[in-house]
Amino acid sequence: MEATFNSIIAAAAPLIIASMGETITEKSGVINLSLEGSIRLSAMTAFAVAFWVGHALVGFVAAALVGAAIAAIIAYSSIGLKLNQIAVGFVLTLLAIDLASFLGDSFVGERGPRVPPLPIPFLSDIPFFGKVFFDQDLVVYFSFLTIAATWWFFYRTRPGLNIQGIGERPAAAFARGVNVNKLRFWYTVLGGAMVGIAGAAYSLDVKLGWRETLTLNLGWIALAMVIFGGWHPLRVALGAYMFGALQVLAFQLQDVFPGVSQVLPVAPFPLMILALVFVYSDWFSKLGDRFPRMRNLLGSEAPAGLGQVFERE
């Protein structure tokens, strides 16, 4: 039992990091639809650089720079050039996937460095909880940190109120003296860097090595988790852990129920669709008006300014 929960926490870590990054980006009002390609190219870059240098940390830095660069292109094209964010993100997804396939071909089958395990002294000896939460590595601990830091930043700091303002009512935020487009740009870059780190976590920690299908659908799933979680860090993290549980369960059941093990990994997609139908239905809206706390618990609407270009009047 301890080993199963330990595996779930570890499997969900990259998805949590990517989802938190995209949550930050979308809270600021920008949609980064390039996650699938960005994660794949970052995973390839991380492994290649770590393979050359011989140190995993350098690979993570390189991956973060790749993710940040792709996000910067989306931010500039949207804010500076006033282009459609979804169209640009989709094009960059295809470009990054092709680049990862082309540039990473020579690294397929190679073995490189990995993130070493790092059990925390004394805490890892606690029955059950110690093995599950404190007998992990730096990637998992970083995923814990991103959840707590993102929640605290959004709901307990002044900059967190500003990011929600530029995502919900950018004109009102601008009237209060907030530089909407500047903040949107840098929060998009920050979110992209976290997406890049998630890609590196796959090739240097969760699934060692590089191959073209290493991070298949992880970017789309991260986008789904943000929507499924209602743009709230804690609910997004819960969705990521649920997906991690499905991954581990599918692996454990593949010999017993081959058909079921193939269905479980894609279960988040229909669940996300059902969640969207539920949250945006008139029935849920009326129920939410009657019970506001339930609306806040089960889901929330997207930031009102998401995907909209802000222009100073």
C-alpha positions as CSV (number, residue, x, y, z in Angstrom):
1,M,0.0,0.0,0.0
2,E,2.8,2.4,0.9
3,A,4.6,1.7,-2.4
4,T,1.4,2.3,-4.4
5,F,0.8,5.7,-2.9
6,N,4.5,6.5,-3.2
7,S,4.2,5.7,-6.9
8,I,1.1,7.8,-7.4
9,I,2.8,10.9,-5.8
10,A,5.9,10.4,-8.0
11,A,3.9,9.9,-11.2
12,A,1.8,13.0,-10.7
13,A,4.7,15.3,-9.9
14,P,5.5,16.4,-13.5
15,L,1.8,16.9,-14.3
16,I,1.4,19.1,-11.2
17,I,4.3,21.3,-12.1
18,A,3.0,21.8,-15.7
19,S,-0.6,22.4,-14.5
20,M,0.5,24.9,-11.9
21,G,2.5,26.7,-14.6
22,E,-0.5,26.8,-16.9
23,T,-2.8,27.9,-14.0
24,I,-0.5,30.9,-13.4
25,T,-0.5,31.7,-17.1
26,E,-4.3,31.5,-17.6
27,K,-5.0,33.4,-14.3
28,S,-3.1,36.3,-16.0
29,G,-5.4,36.1,-19.0
30,V,-3.2,34.3,-21.5
31,I,-3.8,30.8,-23.0
32,N,-0.6,28.8,-23.6
33,L,-1.9,26.0,-25.9
34,S,1.6,24.9,-26.8
35,L,2.0,22.7,-23.7
36,E,2.0,19.4,-25.6
37,G,4.9,20.5,-27.9
38,S,6.6,22.5,-25.2
39,I,6.8,19.6,-22.7
40,R,8.1,17.3,-25.4
41,L,10.8,19.6,-26.7
42,S,11.8,20.4,-23.1
43,A,12.0,16.7,-22.3
44,M,14.3,16.1,-25.3
45,T,16.4,19.2,-24.5
46,A,16.8,18.2,-20.9
47,F,17.9,14.7,-21.7
48,A,20.3,15.9,-24.5
49,V,22.0,18.6,-22.3
50,A,22.2,16.3,-19.3
51,F,23.6,13.5,-21.5
52,W,26.3,15.9,-22.8
53,V,27.2,17.6,-19.5
54,G,26.7,14.6,-17.3
55,H,24.5,16.4,-14.7
56,A,20.7,16.3,-14.5
57,L,20.4,19.8,-13.0
58,V,21.8,21.5,-16.1
59,G,19.2,19.6,-18.1
60,F,16.5,21.1,-15.9
61,V,17.8,24.6,-16.5
62,A,17.9,24.1,-20.2
63,A,14.4,22.7,-20.3
64,A,13.1,25.7,-18.3
65,L,14.7,28.0,-20.8
66,V,13.1,26.2,-23.7
67,G,9.6,26.3,-22.0
68,A,10.1,30.0,-21.2
69,A,11.2,30.8,-24.8
70,I,8.1,29.1,-26.3
71,A,5.9,30.9,-23.8
72,A,7.6,34.2,-24.6
73,I,6.7,33.8,-28.3
74,I,3.1,33.2,-27.4
75,A,3.0,36.2,-25.0
76,Y,4.7,38.6,-27.5
77,S,2.6,37.4,-30.5
78,S,-0.5,38.0,-28.4
79,I,0.4,41.2,-26.5
80,G,2.7,42.9,-29.1
81,L,1.4,41.6,-32.4
82,K,-2.3,41.1,-31.3
83,L,-2.4,37.6,-32.8
84,N,-4.8,34.9,-31.8
85,Q,-3.3,33.0,-28.8
86,I,-5.0,29.7,-29.6
87,A,-3.8,29.7,-33.2
88,V,-0.2,30.6,-32.3
89,G,-0.1,28.0,-29.5
90,F,-1.4,25.3,-31.8
91,V,1.2,26.1,-34.5
92,L,4.0,26.1,-31.9
93,T,2.8,22.8,-30.6
94,L,3.2,21.2,-34.0
95,L,6.6,22.9,-34.5
96,A,8.0,21.9,-31.1
97,I,6.8,18.2,-31.6
98,D,8.6,18.0,-35.0
99,L,11.7,19.7,-33.6
100,A,11.8,17.2,-30.7
101,S,11.5,14.3,-33.0
102,F,14.1,15.6,-35.4
103,L,16.7,16.8,-32.9
104,G,16.2,13.9,-30.5
105,D,16.5,11.1,-32.9
106,S,20.2,10.4,-32.1
107,F,19.4,10.2,-28.4
108,V,16.9,7.4,-28.6
109,G,18.0,4.5,-26.5
110,E,20.8,6.4,-24.8
111,R,21.2,6.3,-21.0
112,G,21.9,9.6,-19.2
113,P,21.9,11.0,-15.6
114,R,18.8,10.9,-13.4
115,V,17.5,12.7,-10.4
116,P,18.7,10.8,-7.4
117,P,16.4,9.7,-4.6
118,L,16.5,12.0,-1.6
119,P,14.7,10.6,1.5
120,I,14.4,13.2,4.3
121,P,16.1,12.0,7.5
122,F,13.7,11.1,10.3
123,L,10.6,12.2,8.4
124,S,11.0,9.3,6.0
125,D,10.9,6.9,8.9
126,I,7.3,8.0,9.9
127,P,5.0,5.0,9.3
128,F,3.1,5.3,6.0
129,F,3.2,9.1,5.6
130,G,7.0,9.0,5.7
131,K,7.3,6.5,2.9
132,V,4.6,8.2,0.8
133,F,5.6,11.9,1.1
134,F,9.2,12.1,2.4
135,D,10.9,9.1,0.7
136,Q,10.9,10.9,-2.7
137,D,13.3,13.1,-4.8
138,L,13.7,16.8,-5.5
139,V,11.2,16.7,-8.4
140,V,8.4,15.5,-6.1
141,Y,9.3,17.9,-3.3
142,F,9.3,20.7,-5.9
143,S,5.8,19.7,-7.0
144,F,4.7,20.0,-3.3
145,L,6.2,23.5,-3.2
146,T,4.5,24.6,-6.4
147,I,1.1,23.7,-5.0
148,A,1.6,25.5,-1.7
149,A,3.4,28.5,-3.3
150,T,0.8,29.0,-6.1
151,W,-2.1,28.9,-3.6
152,W,-0.4,31.3,-1.2
153,F,0.6,33.6,-4.0
154,F,-2.9,33.8,-5.5
155,Y,-4.9,34.2,-2.3
156,R,-2.5,35.6,0.3
157,T,-0.4,38.3,-1.5
158,R,-0.9,41.6,-3.2
159,P,0.7,40.5,-6.5
160,G,-1.6,37.5,-6.4
161,L,-4.6,39.9,-6.3
162,N,-3.0,41.8,-9.2
163,I,-2.7,38.6,-11.4
164,Q,-6.3,37.8,-10.7
165,G,-7.3,41.3,-11.6
166,I,-5.5,41.4,-14.9
167,G,-7.1,38.0,-15.8
168,E,-10.6,39.0,-14.7
169,R,-10.9,42.7,-15.3
170,P,-7.8,44.0,-17.0
171,A,-9.3,47.5,-17.7
172,A,-10.0,47.9,-13.9
173,A,-6.6,46.7,-13.0
174,F,-5.0,49.2,-15.5
175,A,-7.1,52.0,-13.9
176,R,-5.5,51.1,-10.5
177,G,-2.0,51.6,-12.0
178,V,-1.2,47.9,-12.9
179,N,0.8,47.4,-16.0
180,V,-1.4,44.7,-17.5
181,N,0.5,43.6,-20.5
182,K,3.9,43.6,-18.8
183,L,2.6,41.4,-16.0
184,R,0.8,39.1,-18.5
185,F,4.1,38.7,-20.5
186,W,6.2,37.8,-17.5
187,Y,3.6,35.5,-15.9
188,T,3.3,33.7,-19.2
189,V,7.1,33.2,-19.3
190,L,7.1,32.0,-15.7
191,G,4.4,29.5,-16.5
192,G,6.2,28.3,-19.6
193,A,9.4,27.8,-17.6
194,M,7.5,25.5,-15.2
195,V,6.1,23.6,-18.1
196,G,9.7,23.1,-19.3
197,I,10.7,21.8,-15.9
198,A,7.8,19.3,-16.1
199,G,9.2,18.0,-19.4
200,A,12.6,17.6,-17.9
201,A,11.1,15.7,-15.0
202,Y,9.8,13.1,-17.4
203,S,13.0,12.3,-19.2
204,L,15.3,12.7,-16.2
205,D,13.2,11.2,-13.4
206,V,9.8,9.5,-14.1
207,K,10.6,7.8,-17.4
208,L,14.4,7.9,-17.9
209,G,15.8,8.5,-21.4
210,W,14.3,9.9,-24.5
211,R,11.9,8.6,-27.1
212,E,9.3,10.4,-29.3
213,T,6.3,9.2,-27.3
214,L,7.8,9.8,-23.9
215,T,5.4,12.6,-22.9
216,L,2.6,11.8,-25.3
217,N,-0.6,13.7,-24.4
218,L,0.9,15.1,-21.1
219,G,0.5,18.6,-22.3
220,W,-3.2,18.1,-23.3
221,I,-3.8,16.4,-19.9
222,A,-2.2,19.4,-18.1
223,L,-4.5,21.7,-19.9
224,A,-7.5,19.5,-19.0
225,M,-6.4,19.5,-15.4
226,V,-6.5,23.3,-15.2
227,I,-10.0,23.4,-16.6
228,F,-11.1,20.4,-14.5
229,G,-9.7,22.1,-11.4
230,G,-11.5,25.3,-12.1
231,W,-8.3,27.4,-12.2
232,H,-7.8,26.7,-8.4
233,P,-4.4,25.3,-7.5
234,L,-5.7,22.8,-4.9
235,R,-8.4,21.4,-7.1
236,V,-5.9,21.3,-10.1
237,A,-3.5,19.3,-7.9
238,L,-6.2,17.0,-6.8
239,G,-7.1,16.2,-10.5
240,A,-3.4,15.6,-11.2
241,Y,-3.1,13.1,-8.3
242,M,-6.3,11.4,-9.6
243,F,-4.6,11.0,-13.0
244,G,-1.5,9.7,-11.3
245,A,-3.6,7.1,-9.6
246,L,-5.1,6.1,-12.9
247,Q,-1.6,5.7,-14.4
248,V,-0.4,3.5,-11.5
249,L,-3.6,1.5,-11.5
250,A,-3.3,0.9,-15.3
251,F,0.2,-0.3,-14.9
252,Q,-0.7,-2.7,-12.1
253,L,-3.7,-4.1,-13.9
254,Q,-2.1,-4.4,-17.4
255,D,-1.4,-8.2,-16.9
256,V,-4.8,-8.9,-15.3
257,F,-7.1,-6.7,-17.3
258,P,-5.3,-5.6,-20.5
259,G,-8.4,-3.8,-21.9
260,V,-9.1,-1.8,-18.7
261,S,-5.5,-0.8,-18.4
262,Q,-5.6,0.9,-21.8
263,V,-8.8,2.8,-21.0
264,L,-7.8,4.2,-17.6
265,P,-5.0,6.6,-18.8
266,V,-7.5,8.4,-21.1
267,A,-10.3,8.6,-18.5
268,P,-9.5,12.3,-17.5
269,F,-10.6,13.5,-20.9
270,P,-14.3,12.4,-20.8
271,L,-14.3,13.3,-17.1
272,M,-13.1,16.8,-18.0
273,I,-15.9,17.1,-20.6
274,L,-18.5,16.0,-18.1
275,A,-17.1,18.4,-15.5
276,L,-17.4,21.3,-18.0
277,V,-20.9,20.4,-18.9
278,F,-21.8,20.2,-15.2
279,V,-20.1,23.5,-14.2
280,Y,-21.5,25.5,-17.1
281,S,-25.0,24.1,-17.0
282,D,-28.0,26.3,-16.0
283,W,-28.8,23.8,-13.3
284,F,-25.4,24.2,-11.7
285,S,-25.6,28.0,-12.0
286,K,-28.9,28.0,-10.1
287,L,-27.7,25.6,-7.5
288,G,-24.5,27.7,-7.1
289,D,-26.6,30.8,-6.5
290,R,-28.5,29.0,-3.8
291,F,-25.4,27.3,-2.3
292,P,-22.3,29.6,-3.0
293,R,-19.9,27.5,-1.0
294,M,-20.7,24.4,-3.1
295,R,-20.0,26.4,-6.3
296,N,-16.6,27.4,-4.9
297,L,-15.9,23.8,-3.8
298,L,-16.8,22.0,-7.1
299,G,-15.7,24.4,-9.7
300,S,-15.4,28.0,-11.0
301,E,-15.6,29.8,-14.2
302,A,-12.5,30.7,-16.3
303,P,-11.0,34.2,-15.8
304,A,-13.3,36.6,-17.6
305,G,-10.4,38.1,-19.6
306,L,-8.8,34.8,-20.6
307,G,-7.6,34.9,-24.2
308,Q,-8.6,38.5,-24.7
309,V,-6.1,41.1,-25.9
310,F,-5.9,44.2,-23.7
311,E,-5.4,47.5,-25.4
312,R,-4.9,50.8,-23.7
313,E,-7.6,53.3,-24.6
